[in-house]
Amino acid sequence: MKKPLLILFVLLSCVSVKSQVVFSSFQEVRDYADQHSVSIRISEAQQEVNAIREKQSRSFLYPSVNASAGFNDNITLQPTLVPAKLFNPNAPEGSFEEMTFGKTYLYTTSIQAQWNVLDFQKIFAIKTSEFQSEAGKLNTEINRFNTYNQLASVYYSILLAQKSLEIDEKNANVTKRMLSNASEKYQKGIISESDLNRVSIQHLQNEKKIKTTESNLDQLYRQLQSILNLREEIQISDLGTDEDHIINPDFQAVHPEILFQEKQIDISKSLLKQSEAMRYPTLGLVYQYNHNWATDHFMDFSNVNNLPQQFFGVKLNLPLFNGFSINQKIKESQTELKIQQMQLENTKIVKDKEDEILKIQYDQSIADLEKTTEILQLQEQNDIHTQNKYESGIISLDERLDRYSDLLSAQYDYLRSLSDFSLAKYKIYLRTIDFHKP
């Protein structure tokens, strides 16, 4: 009897237990995202592609060696007219004899080595690929920065929702007690039905607010799952919200978008040098060895003719005239460089102003949060006094509900200020991270 009960208990435990990922700080969320976020992992994989392309561009400077082999079946050997005097001195002038030269079967092997000793275009192409590889790393930093922003927005929204849920549940308990008290007074005929309905409506609104906040919280958790690329349930155990003030925000770290744009200028300059290098001469060395076997019988090498050949060459290519296409390519590269330079200047201005706005918003959010927190504390104290007066019969139910609405308004202002502060806080926090630091 005990064994079936034990098996049933184990099965129920397996069903009830669900895998869960717990985060106690935003730093833990960042660390998890570095390993599992798809956007970050794709950017890192792209870095590997850029590294391969860089090695590929370097390989173009190495010598190339090719080997080949072939077989020809000369089904019909073409006859050739040969002066008759070549074989018969007594032959009449201007007479020819038709003769056939060559073998039916020809086997060929060849090996060729070529090395472009001097090629400025390829040299600058290597430098361009290096800059592109570095730009790929900076692009990963931009993706990481954007991912962190998404995570922070959802993460702190979850903390705010949890804080809001605590307040909503407290409000529901207050109106539940008010409704119970009002029901007793209504039964005794002390208050009217409209007064009872007003309390009931307020309590229903508080219960509705709880359900809405819980639904929003569930949606936020699923957004966090999506960004972190996980199916397991998430739990946030971070209790800190308005306690973690950042003092004197430091923006010494250069914004990753500025670093990326600076690298784009390096790439444009290198591409310009590549275009200019089209005017430069190229120097190459070539060596080739061929060996032919000629025979009249297929796959019969007993009476074969060996015909070896080899040569070494030096090739100098100097572009003299190409229809002005090189000039147009150079002008195109120069224009693209100017565009990148203008974009860099604009990016610097935009990011500097964003930082200044962030500082203003952060300072204002701290001041607002301090005031709204103080107001909320005072309203909570007033609400306690108001409740005591109502229960003592000093004030009416209408006045009790009017004073209670003041508390709800103070709670709303507090949550809004807390939201503004959290938004400014995490944006400043992310700007203090040096993403380019190894």
Phi, psi and omega per residue, in radians:
M1 nan -0.623 -3.114
K2 -1.213 -0.613 -3.078
K3 -1.125 -0.824 3.090
P4 -1.047 -0.655 3.118
L5 -1.137 -0.668 3.121
L6 -1.146 -0.733 3.123
I7 -1.117 -0.735 3.128
L8 -1.103 -0.691 3.130
F9 -1.125 -0.729 3.125
V10 -1.121 -0.732 3.139
L11 -1.122 -0.745 3.116
L12 -1.131 -0.623 3.119
S13 -1.157 -0.719 -3.126
C14 -1.137 -0.621 -3.132
V15 -1.236 -0.696 -3.052
S16 -1.345 -0.493 -3.089
V17 -1.399 2.218 3.114
K18 -2.133 2.464 3.100
S19 -1.147 2.445 -3.051
Q20 -2.531 2.468 3.082
V21 -1.920 2.198 -3.082
V22 -1.936 2.289 3.065
F23 -2.080 2.300 3.139
S24 -1.893 -0.051 3.116
S25 -2.782 2.824 3.108
F26 -1.196 -0.497 3.091
Q27 -1.060 -0.690 3.105
E28 -1.144 -0.633 3.094
V29 -1.148 -0.735 3.091
R30 -1.065 -0.803 -3.130
D31 -1.066 -0.695 3.130
Y32 -1.174 -0.696 -3.136
A33 -1.125 -0.625 3.125
D34 -1.031 -0.521 -3.090
Q35 -1.687 -0.410 -2.960
H36 -2.200 -0.298 -3.122
S37 -1.123 2.260 -3.073
V38 -1.136 -0.738 -3.103
S39 -1.092 -0.694 3.121
I40 -1.229 -0.733 -3.126
R41 -1.157 -0.643 3.104
I42 -1.150 -0.720 3.114
S43 -1.099 -0.697 3.102
E44 -1.173 -0.634 3.079
A45 -1.160 -0.617 3.095
Q46 -1.126 -0.545 3.064
Q47 -1.062 -0.672 3.098
E48 -1.115 -0.676 3.098
V49 -1.107 -0.739 3.131
N50 -1.116 -0.664 3.111
A51 -1.138 -0.662 3.104
I52 -1.144 -0.721 3.128
R53 -1.141 -0.615 3.105
E54 -1.128 -0.761 3.096
K55 -1.138 -0.623 3.126
Q56 -1.111 -0.729 3.129
S57 -1.141 -0.600 3.090
R58 -1.188 -0.589 -3.080
S59 -1.151 -0.337 3.138
F60 -1.206 -0.287 3.103
L61 -1.487 -0.216 -3.128
Y62 -1.391 2.713 3.065
P63 -1.130 2.600 3.072
S64 -1.914 2.373 3.141
V65 -2.181 2.219 -3.131
N66 -2.236 2.457 3.084
A67 -2.146 2.541 -3.136
S68 -2.552 2.780 3.092
A69 -2.523 2.593 -3.101
G70 -2.655 2.886 3.124
F71 -2.472 2.297 3.094
N72 -2.134 2.313 3.028
D73 -1.905 1.759 3.135
N74 -1.347 1.491 -3.052
I75 -1.039 -0.738 3.082
T76 -2.236 2.025 3.089
L77 -1.415 2.244 -3.071
Q78 -1.277 2.200 3.092
P79 -1.189 2.710 -3.139
T80 -2.257 2.415 3.093
L81 -1.474 2.155 -3.104
V82 -2.076 2.354 3.099
P83 -0.941 2.329 -3.074
A84 -1.137 -0.569 -3.135
K85 -1.090 -0.335 -3.120
L86 -1.126 -0.566 -3.139
F87 -1.968 -0.309 -3.125
N88 -2.401 1.786 -3.095
P89 -1.060 -0.398 -3.100
N90 -1.526 0.032 -3.112
A91 -1.226 2.564 -3.141
P92 -1.087 2.673 3.122
E93 -1.158 2.442 3.072
G94 1.410 0.121 3.106
S95 -1.623 2.595 -3.134
F96 -2.266 2.688 3.029
E97 -2.081 2.461 3.133
E98 -1.508 2.130 -3.109
M99 -2.350 2.705 -3.121
T100 -2.065 2.254 3.129
F101 -2.034 2.754 3.044
G102 1.808 3.060 3.133
K103 -2.015 2.738 -3.097
T104 -1.226 -0.755 -3.057
Y105 -1.944 2.325 -3.116
L106 -2.295 2.112 3.100
Y107 -1.870 2.357 -3.039
T108 -2.314 2.392 2.942
T109 -2.267 2.596 -3.084
S110 -2.625 2.552 3.019
I111 -2.356 2.324 -3.070
Q112 -2.309 2.321 3.076
A113 -2.117 2.275 -3.115
Q114 -2.368 2.410 -3.095
W115 -2.466 2.063 3.051
N116 -1.456 1.657 -3.051
V117 -1.132 -0.669 -3.082
L118 -2.330 1.940 3.118
D119 -2.555 1.692 -3.043
F120 -1.152 -0.557 3.128
Q121 -1.068 -0.777 3.139
K122 -1.215 -0.580 3.099
I123 -1.107 -0.805 3.119
F124 -1.258 -0.465 3.087
A125 -1.127 -0.612 3.088
I126 -1.105 -0.778 3.127
K127 -1.102 -0.683 3.109
T128 -1.094 -0.759 3.138
S129 -1.125 -0.586 3.076
E130 -1.117 -0.788 3.111
F131 -1.120 -0.679 3.130
Q132 -1.156 -0.632 3.073
S133 -1.136 -0.730 3.092
E134 -1.149 -0.659 3.094
A135 -1.127 -0.597 3.084
G136 -1.097 -0.673 3.089
K137 -1.150 -0.714 3.117
L138 -1.174 -0.585 3.084
N139 -1.148 -0.607 3.051
T140 -1.098 -0.674 3.114
E141 -1.145 -0.644 3.085
I142 -1.135 -0.770 3.106
N143 -1.087 -0.686 3.104
R144 -1.130 -0.758 3.125
F145 -1.056 -0.797 3.138
N146 -1.160 -0.670 3.111
T147 -1.137 -0.745 3.090
Y148 -1.054 -0.681 3.106
N149 -1.093 -0.762 3.094
Q150 -1.085 -0.795 -3.130
L151 -1.091 -0.773 -3.108
A152 -1.114 -0.718 3.135
S153 -1.043 -0.810 -3.138
V154 -1.245 -0.725 -3.086
Y155 -1.057 -0.881 -3.108
Y156 -1.284 -0.422 3.012
S157 -1.170 -0.633 3.078
I158 -1.124 -0.761 3.119
L159 -1.080 -0.710 3.112
L160 -1.154 -0.698 3.117
A161 -1.117 -0.695 3.090
Q162 -1.107 -0.719 3.094
K163 -1.125 -0.747 3.132
S164 -1.120 -0.659 3.141
L165 -1.132 -0.664 3.083
E166 -1.066 -0.775 3.132
I167 -1.159 -0.715 -3.137
D168 -1.091 -0.751 3.130
E169 -1.146 -0.656 3.089
K170 -1.135 -0.723 3.105
N171 -1.117 -0.691 3.127
A172 -1.116 -0.653 3.096
N173 -1.148 -0.651 3.125
V174 -1.140 -0.854 -3.110
T175 -1.230 -0.467 3.063
K176 -1.110 -0.756 3.111
R177 -1.181 -0.688 3.094
M178 -1.100 -0.702 -3.135
L179 -1.164 -0.697 3.103
S180 -1.081 -0.759 3.125
N181 -1.145 -0.709 -3.133
A182 -1.181 -0.623 3.128
S183 -1.103 -0.725 3.114
E184 -1.105 -0.762 -3.138
K185 -1.182 -0.574 3.116
Y186 -1.198 -0.694 3.102
Q187 -1.093 -0.543 3.136
K188 -1.513 -0.080 3.121
G189 1.393 0.315 -3.122
I190 -1.373 -0.680 -3.131
I191 -2.058 2.822 -3.128
S192 -1.485 2.960 3.115
E193 -1.158 -0.600 3.125
S194 -1.126 -0.648 3.075
D195 -1.133 -0.740 3.106
L196 -1.109 -0.719 3.131
N197 -1.118 -0.645 3.138
R198 -1.103 -0.725 3.085
V199 -1.151 -0.721 -3.138
S200 -1.088 -0.721 3.128
I201 -1.098 -0.761 3.129
Q202 -1.094 -0.696 3.130
H203 -1.175 -0.712 3.105
L204 -1.114 -0.669 3.099
Q205 -1.110 -0.697 3.109
N206 -1.165 -0.699 3.091
E207 -1.155 -0.673 3.087
K208 -1.106 -0.703 3.122
K209 -1.071 -0.655 3.103
I210 -1.081 -0.826 -3.132
K211 -1.104 -0.704 3.130
T212 -1.128 -0.771 3.130
T213 -1.124 -0.709 3.105
E214 -1.106 -0.709 3.102
S215 -1.124 -0.770 3.103
N216 -1.076 -0.682 3.132
L217 -1.121 -0.738 3.096
D218 -1.074 -0.721 3.135
Q219 -1.142 -0.697 3.135
L220 -1.132 -0.706 3.101
Y221 -1.085 -0.674 3.123
R222 -1.221 -0.610 3.033
Q223 -1.085 -0.720 3.118
L224 -1.130 -0.686 3.069
Q225 -1.055 -0.717 -3.115
S226 -1.124 -0.785 -3.114
I227 -1.168 -0.662 -3.104
L228 -1.476 -0.083 3.085
N229 1.058 0.871 3.092
L230 -2.374 2.647 3.124
R231 -1.735 -0.361 -3.122
E232 -1.158 2.688 3.081
E233 -1.205 2.654 -3.103
I234 -2.030 2.478 3.023
Q235 -2.262 2.279 3.095
I236 -1.804 2.052 -3.129
S237 -1.878 0.227 -3.140
D238 -1.294 2.135 -3.124
L239 -1.697 -0.143 -3.080
G240 -1.484 2.319 3.063
T241 -2.328 -1.273 -3.070
D242 -1.669 0.106 -3.114
E243 -1.514 -0.399 -2.996
D244 -1.584 1.179 3.122
H245 -1.275 2.417 3.050
I246 -1.676 2.083 -3.103
I247 -1.645 2.323 3.099
N248 0.883 1.217 -3.139
P249 -0.984 2.346 -3.073
D250 -1.939 2.111 3.137
F251 -1.876 0.700 3.131
Q252 -1.199 -0.528 3.135
A253 -1.187 2.259 3.138
V254 -1.276 2.382 -3.132
H255 -1.065 2.368 -3.102
P256 -1.040 -0.507 3.124
E257 -1.196 -0.566 3.088
I258 -1.209 -0.765 3.111
L259 -1.079 -0.686 3.125
F260 -1.130 -0.732 -3.125
Q261 -1.195 -0.620 3.069
E262 -1.090 -0.667 3.113
K263 -1.211 -0.536 3.078
Q264 -1.119 -0.572 3.074
I265 -1.184 -0.719 3.077
D266 -1.035 -0.701 3.121
I267 -1.138 -0.765 -3.135
S268 -1.109 -0.697 3.103
K269 -1.117 -0.711 3.129
S270 -1.168 -0.682 3.093
L271 -1.133 -0.598 3.075
L272 -1.122 -0.740 3.095
K273 -1.118 -0.623 3.075
Q274 -1.078 -0.757 -3.137
S275 -1.131 -0.742 3.118
E276 -1.141 -0.527 -3.120
A277 -1.203 -0.241 3.093
M278 -1.133 -0.326 3.091
R279 -1.459 -0.269 -3.035
Y280 -1.442 2.662 3.102
P281 -1.278 2.763 3.045
T282 -2.119 2.551 -3.119
L283 -2.237 2.225 -3.115
G284 -2.333 2.650 3.073
L285 -2.021 2.484 -3.138
V286 -2.449 2.412 3.047
Y287 -2.331 2.388 -3.138
Q288 -2.472 2.404 3.088
Y289 -2.217 2.212 3.107
N290 -2.113 2.557 3.033
H291 -2.434 2.186 -3.121
N292 -2.038 2.519 3.032
W293 -2.115 2.162 -3.125
A294 -2.017 2.316 -3.126
T295 -2.634 2.773 3.129
D296 -1.612 -0.100 -3.086
H297 -2.212 2.393 -3.094
F298 -1.147 2.197 3.114
M299 0.989 0.510 3.083
D300 -2.049 1.905 -3.074
F301 -1.852 0.341 -3.103
S302 -1.281 -0.558 -3.122
N303 -2.214 0.895 -3.021
V304 -1.563 2.631 3.033
N305 -1.765 2.158 3.107
N306 -1.584 2.204 -3.087
L307 -2.217 1.400 -3.135
P308 -1.403 2.727 3.100
Q309 -2.716 2.448 3.032
Q310 -2.646 2.651 3.099
F311 -2.694 2.755 3.083
F312 -2.227 2.386 -3.074
G313 -2.428 2.680 3.039
V314 -2.120 2.243 -3.058
K315 -2.127 2.110 3.079
L316 -1.962 2.146 -3.114
N317 -2.006 2.066 -3.124
L318 -2.092 1.922 3.138
P319 -1.219 2.120 -3.123
L320 -1.817 -0.794 3.136
F321 -2.628 2.273 -3.119
N322 -2.407 0.565 3.102
G323 1.227 0.446 3.121
F324 1.116 0.285 -3.131
S325 -1.182 -0.588 3.130
I326 -1.155 -0.731 3.116
N327 -1.029 -0.736 3.136
Q328 -1.187 -0.634 3.104
K329 -1.148 -0.682 3.116
I330 -1.143 -0.751 3.121
K331 -1.108 -0.663 3.105
E332 -1.090 -0.783 3.128
S333 -1.133 -0.654 3.106
Q334 -1.126 -0.705 3.118
T335 -1.160 -0.726 3.111
E336 -1.103 -0.623 3.085
L337 -1.127 -0.733 3.110
K338 -1.087 -0.684 3.126
I339 -1.091 -0.785 3.134
Q340 -1.113 -0.655 3.115
Q341 -1.154 -0.709 3.094
M342 -1.140 -0.693 3.112
Q343 -1.123 -0.640 3.111
L344 -1.116 -0.823 -3.138
E345 -1.065 -0.726 3.120
N346 -1.154 -0.718 3.137
T347 -1.086 -0.718 3.121
K348 -1.081 -0.783 -3.140
I349 -1.115 -0.807 -3.112
V350 -1.060 -0.803 -3.094
K351 -1.240 -0.611 3.079
D352 -1.105 -0.761 -3.141
K353 -1.200 -0.617 3.067
E354 -1.080 -0.710 3.102
D355 -1.120 -0.737 3.122
E356 -1.110 -0.727 3.112
I357 -1.119 -0.694 3.117
L358 -1.033 -0.771 3.129
K359 -1.082 -0.761 3.126
I360 -1.091 -0.819 -3.130
Q361 -1.101 -0.678 -3.112
Y362 -1.173 -0.806 3.131
D363 -1.076 -0.731 -3.141
Q364 -1.173 -0.679 -3.121
S365 -1.156 -0.624 3.097
I366 -1.138 -0.793 -3.139
A367 -1.097 -0.768 3.140
D368 -1.122 -0.734 -3.122
L369 -1.115 -0.722 3.119
E370 -1.077 -0.757 -3.134
K371 -1.177 -0.822 -3.104
T372 -1.170 -0.562 3.070
T373 -1.133 -0.762 3.118
E374 -1.132 -0.722 3.111
I375 -1.104 -0.736 -3.140
L376 -1.090 -0.763 3.120
Q377 -1.053 -0.722 3.120
L378 -1.173 -0.698 3.125
Q379 -1.153 -0.650 3.095
E380 -1.116 -0.718 3.091
Q381 -1.125 -0.752 3.113
N382 -1.077 -0.664 -3.115
D383 -1.164 -0.597 3.082
I384 -1.123 -0.786 3.114
H385 -1.105 -0.716 -3.139
T386 -1.107 -0.727 3.126
Q387 -1.104 -0.708 3.116
N388 -1.120 -0.724 3.104
K389 -1.105 -0.688 -3.126
Y390 -1.167 -0.798 3.139
E391 -1.135 -0.468 3.110
S392 -1.471 -0.110 3.130
G393 1.442 0.240 -3.120
I394 -1.338 -0.666 -3.132
I395 -2.078 2.809 -3.131
S396 -1.438 2.962 3.103
L397 -1.144 -0.659 3.127
D398 -1.070 -0.759 3.120
E399 -1.165 -0.644 3.106
R400 -1.073 -0.751 -3.132
L401 -1.231 -0.622 3.095
D402 -1.108 -0.750 3.114
R403 -1.177 -0.599 3.121
Y404 -1.158 -0.600 3.101
S405 -1.138 -0.520 3.058
D406 -1.119 -0.661 3.097
L407 -1.138 -0.748 3.123
L408 -1.074 -0.700 3.110
S409 -1.120 -0.710 3.113
A410 -1.153 -0.659 3.092
Q411 -1.116 -0.731 3.123
Y412 -1.086 -0.793 3.124
D413 -1.091 -0.688 3.134
Y414 -1.113 -0.822 -3.135
L415 -1.135 -0.643 3.103
R416 -1.155 -0.751 3.098
S417 -1.136 -0.679 3.110
L418 -1.130 -0.658 3.095
S419 -1.131 -0.789 3.127
D420 -1.086 -0.711 3.139
F421 -1.155 -0.764 -3.139
S422 -1.093 -0.709 3.127
L423 -1.069 -0.848 -3.134
A424 -1.178 -0.616 -3.087
K425 -1.137 -0.862 -3.073
Y426 -1.245 -0.527 3.091
K427 -1.171 -0.723 3.091
I428 -1.177 -0.695 3.133
Y429 -1.039 -0.756 3.141
L430 -1.187 -0.549 3.119
R431 -1.264 -0.313 3.107
T432 -1.479 -0.123 3.132
I433 -1.448 2.267 3.067
D434 -1.569 1.641 -3.082
F435 -1.207 -0.420 -3.099
H436 -1.499 -0.111 -3.126
K437 -1.279 2.278 -3.110
P438 -1.062 nan nan
